[in-house]
Amino acid sequence: MSDTPIIPAGDDDLLAAEVALGLLEGEDRVAARARLLQDRDFSRSVADWQERFVAMTDDIAPVAPPAKLRRTLMSRLFAARQVPLMQRLWLWQVISVAALATVAFLALPVLREAPVQSPGEVYATRMAAEDSALELLAVMDMSRGDIALRRVSGTAPEGRVLELWAILPDRAPISLGVLPEGEVNRVVLPADLAPEAAQITLAITDEPPGGAPDGAPTGTIMAAGTVAEL
């Protein structure tokens, strides 16, 4: 078995985001869960991402299910059964102790470490397109000035390369470069685009080797997504 980590250490932020979204599968998922129990900094990073993603649902109005449907679902998932009083008390005590232990584990580094500087804005998007197998998760971190891309599925057509573009209103597409092979990549975000970061749509086209010859997209849009602040 190789000792090489499944996700490079430099991409911990992106990995934490994937854990928060539940995107990992197989060995990656098992390794991430094990790390959550061992690495306080990583656990806190995952919790931070969860709070950011939850904030994205604030504008979604809740929809209450019909009472009959809710009762039916609850009866199927949680069949009623008699539990002795002492057993219920013991279970509650176990849950309470576990909850307190978890809070203490996550709070310990916060109490011991000096306050850190607040990070800059972070934007994210899922990039996909109809009739294309290519799918990516993109995270744009303004404090780093780059875009982290995690390829979930798909690849470039044979004999072609994938080129990343930033699209802004009333402007021609801006090339951010040809994406190297690999599941995880980081691309520098030009400094002059930072003030308009919230309006960026990221897109990927397939281009001839070396990229679009005239600095303008010529191929098919393989994936695209408009960023949203986390």
Disulfide bonds with the S-S distance in Angstrom:
none
